[in-house]
Amino acid sequence: MTRLADERVTSLHGAGGELMERLLVERILPRFRLRRAGPIGLDELDDGAVVDLPPGQVVVTTDNHVVKPYLFPGGDIGTLAACGTVNDLAVMGARPVALTLGLILEEGFPLSDLERILGSAAEVLGELGVPVVAGDTKVMGRGELDGIAINTTGIGVAERVVSDAGLRAGDAILVTGTVGDHGMALLAAREGFHLETELQSDVAPLWPLLVPVLATGAVTAAKDPTRGGLAAALNEMARKGKVGIEVQEKAIPIRAESRALSELLGISPFEVACEGRAVVAVAADKAEAVLALLRKHPLGRDAEVIGRAIPAYPGRVVLDTGIGGRRFLEMPLGDPVPRIC
């Protein structure tokens, strides 16, 4: 019998034959086998999955993940793929109920790294009770891909869909934790910066944090500040809601390590991706109650009210510097730290 070749991915692992089947059965499926969602799922190796959905509106999201390095402080591309997908559902008020997982691997990719990555994704999904119901694996030639890319599609169900276009003048704007940590941690790891305190990615699933907040009925809009960071998220919310947003710079929580690295490199922490944070708009009279709920959860202990929606400057974000100055916080033109999600 052909051996699983020397603990590395080969072109035969993507060829649809015995080695590909053994890769699935021995290396991939055991990570997710206990997390099925319906009568037909990943275990059967069928051409599709059947998922029983609870009542409500179905929300579907899909994402591709290409991260360098794929193992980073605080997580890896598997953590990122699982969290990024369920978080896109969570900020729309949708409980994640199923996930698909597509792998594209470079020939020569270490199987030990693949197992770690899949284990990380499985740990996140297991905590949430979300099954992987379908998937696919392809192998590209050496040098045709930088290690690994992952595609995920998430399915969620919402009793009431929350849109980032729901922002209204007078709403309070909250952020659930420090901003810029993920992008700065990736950049530090990529460039080999040696910080006195290791900066970790904030990658984490948001659904457990947001459940009690959504239950208040006070949330009018929400967004996860991934690519483009806080600046992009706020600008998108302002544009879609056709209102202005005024933000107090001193109220925005930023870790000292992220701030120091951003100042060293000249990169704004407001434009760098987060992977375990949400920007949440709520009715102004519920802001303090929602803030208290967020701070009860470990992921929300650094949550802050950072601003409000205003009728002036529709579609724009105004940053109050706290020292007598005000300026527009513009939508980033591009990603200052590419390949981070």
VEXDREN-2710 file (C-alpha; in Angstrom, 1 decimal):
% VEXDREN-2710
k/r/px/py/pz
1/MET/0.0/0.0/0.0
2/THR/1.3/3.5/-0.8
3/ARG/2.4/5.4/2.3
4/LEU/1.2/8.9/3.1
5/ALA/4.4/10.5/1.8
6/ASP/6.9/11.6/4.4
7/GLU/4.6/13.9/6.4
8/ARG/4.3/16.4/3.5
9/VAL/1.6/17.2/1.0
10/THR/2.3/15.8/-2.5
11/SER/0.5/16.3/-5.8
12/LEU/-1.1/12.9/-5.4
13/HIS/-2.9/14.1/-2.3
14/GLY/-5.0/16.3/-4.6
15/ALA/-5.5/13.8/-7.4
16/GLY/-8.7/12.2/-6.2
17/GLY/-7.2/8.7/-5.6
18/GLU/-6.2/6.6/-2.6
19/LEU/-3.8/9.2/-1.1
20/MET/-6.4/11.9/-1.3
21/GLU/-8.9/9.7/0.4
22/ARG/-6.5/8.7/3.1
23/LEU/-5.6/12.4/3.6
24/LEU/-9.3/13.1/4.2
25/VAL/-10.0/10.1/6.3
26/GLU/-6.8/10.1/8.4
27/ARG/-5.9/13.7/8.7
28/ILE/-8.8/16.0/8.0
29/LEU/-12.2/14.3/8.9
30/PRO/-11.2/13.2/12.4
31/ARG/-10.9/16.8/13.4
32/PHE/-14.6/17.5/12.5
33/ARG/-16.3/14.1/12.7
34/LEU/-18.2/14.7/15.9
35/ARG/-19.7/18.0/14.7
36/ARG/-22.4/17.0/12.3
37/ALA/-25.6/19.1/11.6
38/GLY/-28.0/16.8/9.8
39/PRO/-28.8/13.4/8.4
40/ILE/-26.2/13.9/5.6
41/GLY/-22.9/15.7/6.3
42/LEU/-19.2/15.5/6.1
43/ASP/-18.9/11.9/7.4
44/GLU/-20.6/10.4/4.4
45/LEU/-18.2/11.9/1.9
46/ASP/-21.2/12.6/-0.3
47/ASP/-21.4/15.4/-2.9
48/GLY/-23.4/17.7/-0.7
49/ALA/-24.8/18.2/2.8
50/VAL/-28.3/18.4/4.2
51/VAL/-28.7/20.8/7.1
52/ASP/-31.8/21.2/9.2
53/LEU/-32.2/24.9/9.9
54/PRO/-34.2/26.4/12.8
55/PRO/-36.8/29.1/12.1
56/GLY/-35.6/32.5/11.2
57/GLN/-33.9/34.3/8.3
58/VAL/-31.0/32.4/6.8
59/VAL/-27.7/34.4/6.5
60/VAL/-24.9/33.1/4.3
61/THR/-21.3/34.5/4.1
62/THR/-18.2/33.3/2.3
63/ASP/-14.5/34.2/2.7
64/ASN/-11.1/33.4/1.4
65/HIS/-8.1/33.4/3.9
66/VAL/-4.5/34.0/2.8
67/VAL/-2.3/34.9/5.8
68/LYS/1.4/35.4/6.1
69/PRO/2.7/33.9/8.3
70/TYR/0.0/31.2/8.5
71/LEU/1.1/30.4/12.1
72/PHE/1.2/33.6/14.1
73/PRO/1.2/34.8/17.8
74/GLY/-2.3/34.1/19.2
75/GLY/-3.6/31.8/16.4
76/ASP/-3.1/30.5/12.9
77/ILE/-5.0/30.5/9.6
78/GLY/-7.3/27.8/10.9
79/THR/-8.4/30.0/13.9
80/LEU/-8.7/32.9/11.5
81/ALA/-10.8/31.0/9.0
82/ALA/-13.3/29.8/11.6
83/CYS/-13.5/33.0/13.5
84/GLY/-13.7/35.2/10.5
85/THR/-16.7/33.3/9.1
86/VAL/-18.7/33.0/12.3
87/ASN/-18.0/36.7/13.1
88/ASP/-19.4/37.8/9.8
89/LEU/-22.6/36.0/10.7
90/ALA/-22.6/37.2/14.4
91/VAL/-22.5/40.9/13.5
92/MET/-25.6/40.4/11.4
93/GLY/-27.3/38.9/14.4
94/ALA/-27.1/35.4/13.0
95/ARG/-26.3/32.3/15.1
96/PRO/-23.8/30.2/13.1
97/VAL/-25.2/26.7/12.4
98/ALA/-22.9/25.2/9.7
99/LEU/-19.7/25.8/7.9
100/THR/-18.0/24.6/4.7
101/LEU/-14.2/24.3/4.5
102/GLY/-12.1/24.4/1.3
103/LEU/-8.4/23.8/1.4
104/ILE/-5.8/24.7/-1.2
105/LEU/-2.4/23.3/-0.3
106/GLU/1.0/23.7/-1.9
107/GLU/2.9/20.6/-2.6
108/GLY/5.4/20.0/0.2
109/PHE/3.2/21.6/2.9
110/PRO/4.0/20.0/6.2
111/LEU/1.1/17.7/7.4
112/SER/2.0/18.5/11.0
113/ASP/1.1/22.2/10.3
114/LEU/-2.1/21.1/8.5
115/GLU/-3.1/19.1/11.5
116/ARG/-2.5/22.1/13.8
117/ILE/-4.4/24.4/11.5
118/LEU/-7.4/22.1/11.3
119/GLY/-7.3/21.5/15.0
120/SER/-7.4/25.2/15.6
121/ALA/-10.5/25.6/13.4
122/ALA/-12.1/22.6/15.0
123/GLU/-11.6/24.0/18.5
124/VAL/-13.3/27.2/17.6
125/LEU/-16.2/25.5/15.9
126/GLY/-16.5/22.9/18.7
127/GLU/-16.9/25.7/21.3
128/LEU/-19.8/27.1/19.3
129/GLY/-21.3/23.8/18.3
130/VAL/-20.9/24.5/14.6
131/PRO/-20.4/21.5/12.3
132/VAL/-18.3/21.4/9.2
133/VAL/-20.8/19.9/6.7
134/ALA/-18.9/20.0/3.4
135/GLY/-15.4/20.6/2.1
136/ASP/-12.9/20.2/-0.6
137/THR/-9.1/19.8/-0.9
138/LYS/-6.9/20.8/-3.8
139/VAL/-3.1/20.6/-4.2
140/MET/-1.1/23.0/-6.3
141/GLY/2.5/22.5/-7.5
142/ARG/5.5/23.7/-5.5
143/GLY/5.9/27.4/-5.9
144/GLU/2.4/27.9/-7.3
145/LEU/1.0/28.8/-3.9
146/ASP/2.5/30.2/-0.7
147/GLY/1.7/27.3/1.6
148/ILE/-2.0/27.3/2.2
149/ALA/-5.3/29.1/1.4
150/ILE/-8.6/28.4/3.0
151/ASN/-12.1/29.1/1.8
152/THR/-15.0/29.0/4.2
153/THR/-18.8/29.5/3.8
154/GLY/-20.9/30.0/6.8
155/ILE/-24.6/29.6/7.3
156/GLY/-26.4/31.3/10.2
157/VAL/-30.0/31.9/11.3
158/ALA/-31.2/35.2/12.7
159/GLU/-34.4/36.1/14.5
160/ARG/-33.8/39.7/13.5
161/VAL/-31.1/40.6/10.9
162/VAL/-28.8/43.4/12.0
163/SER/-27.4/45.4/9.1
164/ASP/-24.4/47.8/9.2
165/ALA/-26.8/50.1/7.2
166/GLY/-29.1/50.4/10.2
167/LEU/-27.2/53.3/11.9
168/ARG/-29.4/56.3/12.8
169/ALA/-28.5/59.8/14.1
170/GLY/-28.2/59.8/17.8
171/ASP/-27.1/56.2/18.1
172/ALA/-24.1/55.5/20.4
173/ILE/-21.0/53.8/18.8
174/LEU/-19.2/51.1/20.8
175/VAL/-16.1/49.0/20.1
176/THR/-15.9/45.7/22.0
177/GLY/-12.1/45.9/22.7
178/THR/-8.7/47.2/21.7
179/VAL/-8.2/47.8/18.0
180/GLY/-5.3/47.0/15.6
181/ASP/-3.9/44.0/17.6
182/HIS/-4.3/41.4/14.8
183/GLY/-2.7/43.4/12.1
184/MET/0.1/44.6/14.3
185/ALA/0.8/41.1/15.6
186/LEU/1.0/39.7/12.1
187/LEU/3.3/42.5/11.0
188/ALA/5.6/42.0/14.0
189/ALA/5.8/38.3/13.4
190/ARG/6.3/38.7/9.6
191/GLU/9.1/41.3/10.0
192/GLY/10.8/39.7/13.0
193/PHE/10.3/42.6/15.3
194/HIS/11.4/41.6/18.9
195/LEU/9.1/43.4/21.3
196/GLU/9.6/43.4/25.0
197/THR/6.0/42.1/25.3
198/GLU/4.8/39.7/22.7
199/LEU/1.8/41.2/20.8
200/GLN/-0.9/38.7/20.2
201/SER/-3.7/38.6/17.6
202/ASP/-7.1/39.3/18.9
203/VAL/-8.7/36.5/16.8
204/ALA/-11.7/35.1/18.6
205/PRO/-15.3/34.2/17.9
206/LEU/-17.7/37.0/18.6
207/TRP/-21.0/35.1/18.9
208/PRO/-20.9/34.4/22.7
209/LEU/-20.0/38.0/23.4
210/LEU/-22.8/39.4/21.3
211/VAL/-25.7/37.1/22.3
212/PRO/-26.8/39.0/25.4
213/VAL/-26.2/42.3/23.6
214/LEU/-28.4/41.3/20.6
215/ALA/-31.1/40.1/23.1
216/THR/-31.6/43.6/24.4
217/GLY/-33.0/44.7/21.0
218/ALA/-31.0/47.9/21.2
219/VAL/-28.5/47.1/18.4
220/THR/-29.2/49.1/15.3
221/ALA/-26.0/48.3/13.3
222/ALA/-22.8/46.3/13.7
223/LYS/-19.7/45.6/11.8
224/ASP/-16.5/43.6/12.4
225/PRO/-13.5/45.8/11.6
226/THR/-11.3/43.4/9.6
227/ARG/-9.6/44.6/6.5
228/GLY/-9.2/48.4/6.7
229/GLY/-9.7/48.2/10.5
230/LEU/-11.8/50.6/12.5
231/ALA/-11.6/53.4/10.0
232/ALA/-13.1/51.2/7.2
233/ALA/-15.8/49.9/9.4
234/LEU/-16.9/53.3/10.6
235/ASN/-16.9/54.8/7.1
236/GLU/-18.9/51.9/5.7
237/MET/-21.5/52.3/8.5
238/ALA/-21.7/56.1/8.0
239/ARG/-22.1/55.7/4.2
240/LYS/-24.7/53.0/4.4
241/GLY/-26.6/54.7/7.2
242/LYS/-26.4/58.1/5.4
243/VAL/-25.4/59.8/8.7
244/GLY/-22.1/61.2/10.1
245/ILE/-20.1/59.6/12.9
246/GLU/-18.2/61.6/15.5
247/VAL/-15.6/59.6/17.3
248/GLN/-13.5/60.6/20.4
249/GLU/-9.9/59.6/19.7
250/LYS/-9.0/59.3/23.4
251/ALA/-11.9/56.9/23.9
252/ILE/-10.7/54.3/21.4
253/PRO/-8.9/51.5/23.2
254/ILE/-5.4/50.7/21.9
255/ARG/-2.8/48.4/23.5
256/ALA/0.5/50.2/24.3
257/GLU/2.4/47.6/22.1
258/SER/0.1/48.2/19.1
259/ARG/0.4/52.0/19.5
260/ALA/4.2/51.8/19.9
261/LEU/4.6/49.7/16.8
262/SER/2.2/51.8/14.8
263/GLU/4.2/54.9/15.7
264/LEU/7.5/53.2/14.8
265/LEU/6.2/52.2/11.4
266/GLY/3.9/55.1/10.6
267/ILE/0.9/52.9/10.2
268/SER/-2.4/54.0/11.8
269/PRO/-3.8/51.5/14.3
270/PHE/-7.2/52.6/13.1
271/GLU/-6.6/51.2/9.6
272/VAL/-5.2/47.8/10.8
273/ALA/-7.4/44.7/10.9
274/CYS/-9.0/43.2/14.0
275/GLU/-10.3/39.6/14.0
276/GLY/-12.0/39.5/17.4
277/ARG/-13.7/42.8/17.7
278/ALA/-17.0/44.4/16.7
279/VAL/-18.2/47.9/16.2
280/VAL/-21.7/48.1/17.6
281/ALA/-24.3/50.9/17.3
282/VAL/-27.1/51.0/19.9
283/ALA/-29.9/53.4/20.9
284/ALA/-28.2/56.1/23.0
285/ASP/-30.3/55.4/26.1
286/LYS/-29.1/51.8/26.1
287/ALA/-25.4/52.5/25.6
288/GLU/-24.3/52.2/29.3
289/ALA/-26.4/49.0/29.8
290/VAL/-24.9/47.4/26.6
291/LEU/-21.4/48.5/27.7
292/ALA/-21.9/46.8/31.0
293/LEU/-23.0/43.6/29.3
294/LEU/-19.9/43.6/27.0
295/ARG/-17.6/44.1/29.9
296/LYS/-18.9/41.0/31.7
297/HIS/-17.4/38.8/28.9
298/PRO/-13.6/38.3/28.7
299/LEU/-13.6/39.5/25.1
300/GLY/-15.4/42.7/26.1
301/ARG/-13.5/43.8/29.2
302/ASP/-11.8/46.7/27.2
303/ALA/-15.1/47.8/25.5
304/GLU/-15.7/51.5/25.3
305/VAL/-18.3/53.9/24.0
306/ILE/-16.2/55.8/21.4
307/GLY/-18.7/58.1/19.7
308/ARG/-22.1/58.8/18.2
309/ALA/-23.9/59.1/14.9
310/ILE/-24.7/62.6/14.0
311/PRO/-26.9/64.2/11.3
312/ALA/-24.0/66.4/10.1
313/TYR/-21.4/65.2/7.6
314/PRO/-23.5/62.3/6.2
315/GLY/-21.3/59.5/5.0
316/ARG/-18.2/60.8/6.8
317/VAL/-16.4/60.1/10.0
318/VAL/-15.1/62.9/12.2
319/LEU/-12.3/62.2/14.7
320/ASP/-12.1/64.5/17.7
321/THR/-8.5/64.5/18.8
322/GLY/-9.3/65.7/22.3
323/ILE/-6.7/68.5/22.1
324/GLY/-8.9/71.0/20.3
325/GLY/-8.6/69.5/16.8
326/ARG/-11.1/67.7/14.5
327/ARG/-10.3/65.9/11.3
328/PHE/-12.0/63.4/9.0
329/LEU/-11.0/59.8/9.5
330/GLU/-11.0/58.7/5.9
331/MET/-11.7/55.4/4.4
332/PRO/-8.3/53.7/3.8
333/LEU/-7.2/53.6/0.2
334/GLY/-5.6/50.2/0.6
335/ASP/-4.4/47.7/3.1
336/PRO/-1.3/48.9/4.9
337/VAL/-0.6/45.3/6.0
338/PRO/-1.5/42.9/3.1
339/ARG/-2.2/39.2/3.5
340/ILE/-3.4/39.3/7.1
341/CYS/-6.9/37.8/6.7
END
